[in-house]
Amino acid sequence: MKLLVTGARGMLGSDFCLVLENSGHEAAAFARAEMDVSDLRRVRQVMESERPDCVIHTAAFTNVDESERNPDAAYTANTLGAWNVALACSEFDAVAVYVSTCGVFDGEKGAPYTEFDQPAPITHYHKSKYLGEELVAQHARRHFIVRPGWLFGGNVEHRRNFVEARRREALAKPEIVSAKDKFGSPTYTVDFARQVIELIRSEAYGTYHVANVGSASRYEYVREIVEQLGLPNAVRPVGSDFFPRSAPVPAWEALENTCLKARGMMIMRPWREALRDYVATRLSAEVHQ
Ligand SMILES: NC(=O)c1ccc[n+]([C@@H]2O[C@H](COP(=O)([O-])OP(=O)(O)OC[C@H]3O[C@@H](n4cnc5c(N)ncnc54)[C@H](OP(=O)(O)O)[C@@H]3O)[C@@H](O)[C@H]2O)c1
Protein backbone atom coordinates (compact mmCIF):
# COMPACT_ATOMS: atom_id res chain seq x y z
CA MET A 1 0.00 0.00 0.00
CA LYS A 2 1.33 3.46 -0.90
CA LEU A 3 0.54 6.25 1.56
CA LEU A 4 0.99 9.97 1.02
CA VAL A 5 1.52 12.15 4.11
CA THR A 6 0.65 15.88 4.06
CA GLY A 7 2.36 18.25 6.51
CA ALA A 8 5.23 15.76 6.50
CA ARG A 9 7.69 18.01 8.28
CA GLY A 10 5.39 18.73 11.23
CA MET A 11 5.60 16.91 14.57
CA LEU A 12 2.96 14.29 13.74
CA GLY A 13 3.65 14.14 9.99
CA SER A 14 7.34 13.35 10.45
CA ASP A 15 6.69 10.65 13.08
CA PHE A 16 3.97 9.18 10.86
CA CYS A 17 6.50 8.90 8.03
CA LEU A 18 8.98 7.17 10.39
CA VAL A 19 6.38 4.62 11.48
CA LEU A 20 5.39 3.94 7.87
CA GLU A 21 9.01 3.38 6.85
CA ASN A 22 9.63 1.08 9.83
CA SER A 23 6.55 -0.97 9.01
CA GLY A 24 7.57 -1.51 5.39
CA HIS A 25 4.99 0.73 3.73
CA GLU A 26 5.76 2.93 0.78
CA ALA A 27 5.48 6.53 1.99
CA ALA A 28 5.45 9.73 -0.05
CA ALA A 29 6.15 12.67 2.24
CA PHE A 30 4.89 16.11 1.22
CA ALA A 31 5.72 19.15 3.34
CA ARG A 32 4.05 22.51 2.90
CA ALA A 33 6.72 23.76 0.46
CA GLU A 34 6.04 20.80 -1.87
CA MET A 35 2.25 20.76 -1.53
CA ASP A 36 0.22 23.54 0.02
CA VAL A 37 -3.09 21.83 0.73
CA SER A 38 -5.04 25.06 0.26
CA ASP A 39 -4.11 24.94 -3.45
CA LEU A 40 -6.51 22.47 -5.09
CA ARG A 41 -4.66 22.51 -8.41
CA ARG A 42 -1.41 21.50 -6.70
CA VAL A 43 -3.13 18.82 -4.62
CA ARG A 44 -4.61 17.31 -7.80
CA GLN A 45 -1.23 17.47 -9.56
CA VAL A 46 0.49 15.61 -6.73
CA MET A 47 -2.25 12.97 -6.57
CA GLU A 48 -2.01 12.49 -10.32
CA SER A 49 1.75 11.91 -10.20
CA GLU A 50 1.93 9.92 -6.93
CA ARG A 51 -1.28 7.85 -7.18
CA PRO A 52 -1.34 6.88 -3.48
CA ASP A 53 -3.80 4.31 -2.09
CA CYS A 54 -4.29 6.47 0.95
CA VAL A 55 -3.61 10.06 2.07
CA ILE A 56 -2.74 10.78 5.71
CA HIS A 57 -3.73 14.41 6.02
CA THR A 58 -1.86 15.86 9.02
CA ALA A 59 -1.15 19.34 7.60
CA ALA A 60 -2.79 22.17 9.48
CA PHE A 61 -2.39 25.69 10.73
CA THR A 62 -1.94 24.65 14.37
CA ASN A 63 -1.49 27.92 16.27
CA VAL A 64 -4.72 28.09 18.31
CA ASP A 65 -4.25 31.63 19.63
CA GLU A 66 -3.14 33.02 16.25
CA SER A 67 -6.25 31.40 14.70
CA GLU A 68 -8.38 33.57 16.98
CA ARG A 69 -6.59 36.71 15.77
CA ASN A 70 -6.42 35.61 12.13
CA PRO A 71 -9.31 33.20 11.50
CA ASP A 72 -8.85 33.30 7.71
CA ALA A 73 -5.47 31.60 8.05
CA ALA A 74 -7.07 28.74 10.02
CA TYR A 75 -10.08 28.29 7.70
CA THR A 76 -7.91 28.44 4.58
CA ALA A 77 -5.36 25.85 5.71
CA ASN A 78 -7.63 23.64 7.81
CA THR A 79 -11.10 23.74 6.27
CA LEU A 80 -10.31 24.45 2.62
CA GLY A 81 -7.24 22.20 2.89
CA ALA A 82 -9.27 19.24 4.16
CA TRP A 83 -11.91 19.85 1.49
CA ASN A 84 -9.24 19.84 -1.25
CA VAL A 85 -7.65 16.65 0.04
CA ALA A 86 -11.08 14.99 0.25
CA LEU A 87 -12.01 15.97 -3.33
CA ALA A 88 -8.68 14.75 -4.70
CA CYS A 89 -8.97 11.47 -2.78
CA SER A 90 -12.36 10.83 -4.37
CA GLU A 91 -11.12 11.73 -7.85
CA PHE A 92 -8.09 9.42 -7.55
CA ASP A 93 -9.88 6.71 -5.57
CA ALA A 94 -7.70 6.99 -2.47
CA VAL A 95 -8.72 6.57 1.16
CA ALA A 96 -8.70 9.92 3.01
CA VAL A 97 -7.45 9.93 6.60
CA TYR A 98 -8.15 13.30 8.16
CA VAL A 99 -6.38 14.08 11.41
CA SER A 100 -8.82 16.24 13.34
CA THR A 101 -8.57 17.27 16.99
CA CYS A 102 -9.77 16.43 20.50
CA GLY A 103 -11.00 20.02 20.86
CA VAL A 104 -14.14 19.80 18.67
CA PHE A 105 -16.38 19.70 21.77
CA ASP A 106 -17.50 22.58 24.01
CA GLY A 107 -15.44 21.20 26.92
CA GLU A 108 -18.32 21.30 29.40
CA LYS A 109 -18.81 17.55 29.81
CA GLY A 110 -16.55 17.12 32.85
CA ALA A 111 -15.53 13.66 31.56
CA PRO A 112 -13.82 12.18 28.47
CA TYR A 113 -15.71 12.56 25.19
CA THR A 114 -16.79 9.64 23.01
CA GLU A 115 -17.47 9.61 19.28
CA PHE A 116 -21.19 9.79 20.11
CA ASP A 117 -20.95 13.18 21.83
CA GLN A 118 -22.06 16.14 19.75
CA PRO A 119 -19.21 18.42 18.59
CA ALA A 120 -19.69 22.12 19.38
CA PRO A 121 -16.33 23.83 18.83
CA ILE A 122 -15.76 27.14 20.61
CA THR A 123 -12.58 28.57 19.03
CA HIS A 124 -11.84 29.43 15.39
CA TYR A 125 -9.08 26.82 15.26
CA HIS A 126 -11.38 24.06 16.48
CA LYS A 127 -14.25 25.25 14.22
CA SER A 128 -11.91 25.21 11.24
CA LYS A 129 -10.91 21.62 12.05
CA TYR A 130 -14.50 20.50 12.64
CA LEU A 131 -15.72 22.04 9.36
CA GLY A 132 -12.88 20.06 7.77
CA GLU A 133 -14.39 16.89 9.28
CA GLU A 134 -17.77 17.68 7.71
CA LEU A 135 -16.26 18.32 4.28
CA VAL A 136 -14.17 15.14 4.40
CA ALA A 137 -17.27 13.16 5.35
CA GLN A 138 -19.21 14.74 2.45
CA HIS A 139 -16.60 14.53 -0.28
CA ALA A 140 -14.31 11.57 0.37
CA ARG A 141 -16.12 8.34 -0.37
CA ARG A 142 -13.79 6.18 1.75
CA HIS A 143 -12.58 8.15 4.74
CA PHE A 144 -11.39 8.02 8.32
CA ILE A 145 -11.70 11.01 10.62
CA VAL A 146 -9.30 10.45 13.51
CA ARG A 147 -9.20 12.65 16.59
CA PRO A 148 -5.97 12.45 18.58
CA GLY A 149 -5.54 13.58 22.19
CA TRP A 150 -2.88 16.12 23.24
CA LEU A 151 -0.01 15.01 21.03
CA PHE A 152 3.60 14.65 22.10
CA GLY A 153 6.51 13.32 20.05
CA GLY A 154 8.69 14.53 17.20
CA ASN A 155 12.19 15.87 17.61
CA VAL A 156 13.54 18.74 19.69
CA GLU A 157 13.27 21.13 16.74
CA HIS A 158 9.50 20.77 16.42
CA ARG A 159 7.82 23.89 17.77
CA ARG A 160 4.78 21.82 18.87
CA ASN A 161 6.97 19.48 20.97
CA PHE A 162 5.31 20.00 24.37
CA VAL A 163 7.68 17.71 26.29
CA GLU A 164 10.79 19.46 24.96
CA ALA A 165 9.22 22.87 25.66
CA ARG A 166 8.70 21.85 29.31
CA ARG A 167 12.28 20.52 29.50
CA ARG A 168 13.61 23.87 28.29
CA GLU A 169 11.31 25.71 30.68
CA ALA A 170 12.55 23.56 33.57
CA LEU A 171 16.15 24.34 32.71
CA ALA A 172 15.37 28.06 32.65
CA LYS A 173 13.49 28.43 35.95
CA PRO A 174 13.11 26.52 39.22
CA GLU A 175 9.31 26.41 39.24
CA ILE A 176 6.85 25.65 36.42
CA VAL A 177 3.21 26.68 36.71
CA SER A 178 0.54 24.68 34.95
CA ALA A 179 -3.26 24.67 34.62
CA LYS A 180 -5.15 22.36 36.95
CA ASP A 181 -8.52 22.96 35.23
CA LYS A 182 -7.77 21.82 31.63
CA PHE A 183 -8.06 18.10 30.94
CA GLY A 184 -6.88 15.96 28.05
CA SER A 185 -5.46 12.62 27.00
CA PRO A 186 -1.72 12.92 26.30
CA THR A 187 -1.03 10.86 23.16
CA TYR A 188 2.24 9.72 21.61
CA THR A 189 2.49 10.46 17.87
CA VAL A 190 4.07 7.04 17.23
CA ASP A 191 1.27 5.15 19.03
CA PHE A 192 -1.28 7.25 17.17
CA ALA A 193 0.33 6.41 13.81
CA ARG A 194 0.46 2.68 14.57
CA GLN A 195 -3.19 2.64 15.60
CA VAL A 196 -4.24 4.58 12.49
CA ILE A 197 -2.40 2.07 10.27
CA GLU A 198 -4.37 -0.73 11.98
CA LEU A 199 -7.57 1.20 11.33
CA ILE A 200 -6.78 1.69 7.65
CA ARG A 201 -6.22 -2.06 7.30
CA SER A 202 -9.65 -2.72 8.85
CA GLU A 203 -11.50 -0.75 6.13
CA ALA A 204 -14.07 0.11 8.86
CA TYR A 205 -14.41 3.70 7.66
CA GLY A 206 -15.73 6.48 9.89
CA THR A 207 -14.86 8.66 12.86
CA TYR A 208 -12.60 7.43 15.67
CA HIS A 209 -11.03 8.81 18.81
CA VAL A 210 -7.38 7.71 18.92
CA ALA A 211 -5.74 8.63 22.22
CA ASN A 212 -3.45 6.94 24.68
CA VAL A 213 -5.46 5.53 27.58
CA GLY A 214 -6.33 7.78 30.51
CA SER A 215 -6.69 11.48 31.08
CA ALA A 216 -4.93 14.14 33.13
CA SER A 217 -5.00 17.83 33.90
CA ARG A 218 -2.27 19.91 32.26
CA TYR A 219 -0.73 20.16 35.73
CA GLU A 220 -0.64 16.36 36.20
CA TYR A 221 0.79 15.97 32.70
CA VAL A 222 3.56 18.52 33.29
CA ARG A 223 4.37 17.01 36.71
CA GLU A 224 4.75 13.60 35.06
CA ILE A 225 7.01 15.06 32.33
CA VAL A 226 9.27 16.72 34.90
CA GLU A 227 9.40 13.51 36.93
CA GLN A 228 10.18 11.30 33.94
CA LEU A 229 12.90 13.70 32.80
CA GLY A 230 14.43 13.33 36.26
CA LEU A 231 14.38 17.11 36.83
CA PRO A 232 14.20 18.64 40.32
CA ASN A 233 11.77 21.48 39.47
CA ALA A 234 8.61 22.18 41.42
CA VAL A 235 5.37 22.22 39.43
CA ARG A 236 2.66 24.51 40.81
CA PRO A 237 -1.02 24.06 39.89
CA VAL A 238 -2.84 27.27 38.91
CA GLY A 239 -6.16 28.19 37.32
CA SER A 240 -6.02 28.60 33.54
CA ASP A 241 -6.86 32.31 33.96
CA PHE A 242 -3.22 32.61 35.05
CA PHE A 243 -2.31 32.36 31.34
CA PRO A 244 -3.96 35.13 29.29
CA ARG A 245 -4.84 33.64 25.88
CA SER A 246 -6.65 34.85 22.78
CA ALA A 247 -8.46 31.52 22.37
CA PRO A 248 -10.98 30.32 24.97
CA VAL A 249 -9.79 26.70 24.75
CA PRO A 250 -12.22 24.08 26.08
CA ALA A 251 -11.76 22.77 29.65
CA TRP A 252 -12.23 19.10 28.70
CA GLU A 253 -10.48 17.62 25.66
CA ALA A 254 -9.96 14.13 27.08
CA LEU A 255 -11.09 11.30 24.79
CA GLU A 256 -12.49 7.82 25.23
CA ASN A 257 -11.63 5.42 22.36
CA THR A 258 -15.14 4.01 22.39
CA CYS A 259 -15.32 2.88 18.76
CA LEU A 260 -11.83 1.32 18.64
CA LYS A 261 -12.75 -0.72 21.73
CA ALA A 262 -16.18 -1.69 20.41
CA ARG A 263 -14.59 -3.05 17.23
CA GLY A 264 -11.85 -4.90 19.13
CA MET A 265 -9.15 -2.84 17.38
CA MET A 266 -7.62 -0.96 20.31
CA ILE A 267 -3.85 -1.14 20.62
CA MET A 268 -3.35 2.13 22.52
CA ARG A 269 -1.48 1.92 25.86
CA PRO A 270 -1.70 4.13 28.96
CA TRP A 271 -0.30 7.62 28.35
CA ARG A 272 2.28 7.47 31.17
CA GLU A 273 3.80 4.33 29.66
CA ALA A 274 3.92 5.94 26.21
CA LEU A 275 5.52 9.09 27.66
CA ARG A 276 8.17 6.97 29.42
CA ASP A 277 8.95 5.29 26.11
CA TYR A 278 9.27 8.61 24.28
CA VAL A 279 11.46 10.21 26.95
CA ALA A 280 13.70 7.14 27.37
CA THR A 281 14.14 6.10 23.76
CA ARG A 282 13.98 9.31 21.78
CA LEU A 283 14.13 12.57 23.72
CA SER A 284 16.98 11.50 26.01
CA ALA A 285 19.02 10.28 23.06
CA GLU A 286 18.57 13.61 21.26
CA VAL A 287 19.31 15.92 24.18
CA HIS A 288 22.41 13.94 25.18
CA GLN A 289 23.94 14.08 21.71
N1 LIG B 1 -0.28 18.90 18.66
C1 LIG B 1 -1.41 18.51 19.22
O1 LIG B 1 -1.52 18.42 20.46
C2 LIG B 1 -2.59 18.10 18.38
C3 LIG B 1 -3.74 17.65 19.03
C4 LIG B 1 -4.84 17.24 18.27
C5 LIG B 1 -4.78 17.30 16.89
N2 LIG B 1 -3.66 17.77 16.27
C6 LIG B 1 -3.64 17.78 14.81
O2 LIG B 1 -2.55 16.99 14.39
C7 LIG B 1 -2.06 17.45 13.12
C8 LIG B 1 -0.56 17.64 13.19
O3 LIG B 1 -0.26 18.63 14.17
P1 LIG B 1 1.20 18.85 14.75
O4 LIG B 1 1.05 18.95 16.21
O5 LIG B 1 2.14 17.89 14.13
O6 LIG B 1 1.49 20.34 14.22
P2 LIG B 1 2.70 20.96 13.39
O7 LIG B 1 3.99 20.46 13.93
O8 LIG B 1 2.43 22.43 13.38
O9 LIG B 1 2.50 20.33 11.94
C9 LIG B 1 1.61 20.84 10.99
C10 LIG B 1 2.33 20.91 9.67
O10 LIG B 1 1.40 21.34 8.67
C11 LIG B 1 2.08 22.25 7.83
N3 LIG B 1 1.13 23.14 7.15
C12 LIG B 1 0.52 24.25 7.63
N4 LIG B 1 -0.27 24.79 6.68
C13 LIG B 1 -0.14 24.02 5.58
C14 LIG B 1 -0.69 24.07 4.27
N5 LIG B 1 -1.55 25.03 3.91
N6 LIG B 1 -0.33 23.10 3.38
C15 LIG B 1 0.53 22.11 3.74
N7 LIG B 1 1.10 22.04 4.94
C16 LIG B 1 0.76 22.97 5.87
C17 LIG B 1 3.02 23.01 8.74
O11 LIG B 1 4.05 23.59 7.97
P3 LIG B 1 4.71 24.98 8.45
O12 LIG B 1 5.42 24.66 9.73
O13 LIG B 1 5.60 25.33 7.32
O14 LIG B 1 3.59 25.94 8.65
C18 LIG B 1 3.50 21.90 9.66
O15 LIG B 1 4.66 21.27 9.15
C19 LIG B 1 -2.84 18.73 12.80
O16 LIG B 1 -3.85 18.40 11.90
C20 LIG B 1 -3.43 19.14 14.15
O17 LIG B 1 -4.64 19.82 13.98
C21 LIG B 1 -2.56 18.18 16.98
PDBQT file of the ligand as one rigid body, heavy atoms in Angstrom, charges set to zero:
ROOT
HETATM    1  N1  LIG A 301      -0.285  18.902  18.663  1.00  0.00    +0.000 N 
HETATM    2  C1  LIG A 301      -1.415  18.508  19.223  1.00  0.00    +0.000 C 
HETATM    3  O1  LIG A 301      -1.524  18.424  20.461  1.00  0.00    +0.000 OA
HETATM    4  C2  LIG A 301      -2.588  18.096  18.375  1.00  0.00    +0.000 A 
HETATM    5  C3  LIG A 301      -3.739  17.646  19.035  1.00  0.00    +0.000 A 
HETATM    6  C4  LIG A 301      -4.836  17.245  18.268  1.00  0.00    +0.000 A 
HETATM    7  C5  LIG A 301      -4.777  17.302  16.887  1.00  0.00    +0.000 A 
HETATM    8  N2  LIG A 301      -3.657  17.768  16.272  1.00  0.00    +0.000 N 
HETATM    9  C6  LIG A 301      -3.642  17.776  14.809  1.00  0.00    +0.000 C 
HETATM   10  O2  LIG A 301      -2.546  16.992  14.393  1.00  0.00    +0.000 OA
HETATM   11  C7  LIG A 301      -2.065  17.451  13.121  1.00  0.00    +0.000 C 
HETATM   12  C8  LIG A 301      -0.563  17.640  13.187  1.00  0.00    +0.000 C 
HETATM   13  O3  LIG A 301      -0.259  18.630  14.168  1.00  0.00    +0.000 OA
HETATM   14  P1  LIG A 301       1.203  18.855  14.749  1.00  0.00    +0.000 P 
HETATM   15  O4  LIG A 301       1.053  18.949  16.208  1.00  0.00    +0.000 OA
HETATM   16  O5  LIG A 301       2.142  17.886  14.135  1.00  0.00    +0.000 OA
HETATM   17  O6  LIG A 301       1.489  20.340  14.222  1.00  0.00    +0.000 OA
HETATM   18  P2  LIG A 301       2.701  20.958  13.387  1.00  0.00    +0.000 P 
HETATM   19  O7  LIG A 301       3.991  20.458  13.926  1.00  0.00    +0.000 OA
HETATM   20  O8  LIG A 301       2.428  22.429  13.380  1.00  0.00    +0.000 OA
HETATM   21  O9  LIG A 301       2.497  20.325  11.937  1.00  0.00    +0.000 OA
HETATM   22  C9  LIG A 301       1.607  20.843  10.995  1.00  0.00    +0.000 C 
HETATM   23  C10 LIG A 301       2.327  20.906   9.669  1.00  0.00    +0.000 C 
HETATM   24  O10 LIG A 301       1.404  21.341   8.667  1.00  0.00    +0.000 OA
HETATM   25  C11 LIG A 301       2.078  22.249   7.826  1.00  0.00    +0.000 C 
HETATM   26  N3  LIG A 301       1.130  23.141   7.150  1.00  0.00    +0.000 N 
HETATM   27  C12 LIG A 301       0.520  24.253   7.630  1.00  0.00    +0.000 A 
HETATM   28  N4  LIG A 301      -0.270  24.792   6.684  1.00  0.00    +0.000 NA
HETATM   29  C13 LIG A 301      -0.140  24.021   5.577  1.00  0.00    +0.000 A 
HETATM   30  C14 LIG A 301      -0.686  24.065   4.275  1.00  0.00    +0.000 A 
HETATM   31  N5  LIG A 301      -1.549  25.027   3.906  1.00  0.00    +0.000 N 
HETATM   32  N6  LIG A 301      -0.332  23.098   3.384  1.00  0.00    +0.000 NA
HETATM   33  C15 LIG A 301       0.530  22.114   3.744  1.00  0.00    +0.000 A 
HETATM   34  N7  LIG A 301       1.096  22.040   4.943  1.00  0.00    +0.000 NA
HETATM   35  C16 LIG A 301       0.759  22.974   5.870  1.00  0.00    +0.000 A 
HETATM   36  C17 LIG A 301       3.019  23.007   8.739  1.00  0.00    +0.000 C 
HETATM   37  O11 LIG A 301       4.054  23.590   7.970  1.00  0.00    +0.000 OA
HETATM   38  P3  LIG A 301       4.707  24.985   8.449  1.00  0.00    +0.000 P 
HETATM   39  O12 LIG A 301       5.422  24.656   9.733  1.00  0.00    +0.000 OA
HETATM   40  O13 LIG A 301       5.603  25.327   7.316  1.00  0.00    +0.000 OA
HETATM   41  O14 LIG A 301       3.587  25.939   8.651  1.00  0.00    +0.000 OA
HETATM   42  C18 LIG A 301       3.504  21.895   9.660  1.00  0.00    +0.000 C 
HETATM   43  O15 LIG A 301       4.656  21.270   9.146  1.00  0.00    +0.000 OA
HETATM   44  C19 LIG A 301      -2.839  18.731  12.805  1.00  0.00    +0.000 C 
HETATM   45  O16 LIG A 301      -3.851  18.401  11.895  1.00  0.00    +0.000 OA
HETATM   46  C20 LIG A 301      -3.432  19.139  14.152  1.00  0.00    +0.000 C 
HETATM   47  O17 LIG A 301      -4.640  19.821  13.984  1.00  0.00    +0.000 OA
HETATM   48  C21 LIG A 301      -2.559  18.177  16.977  1.00  0.00    +0.000 A 
ENDROOT
TORSDOF 0
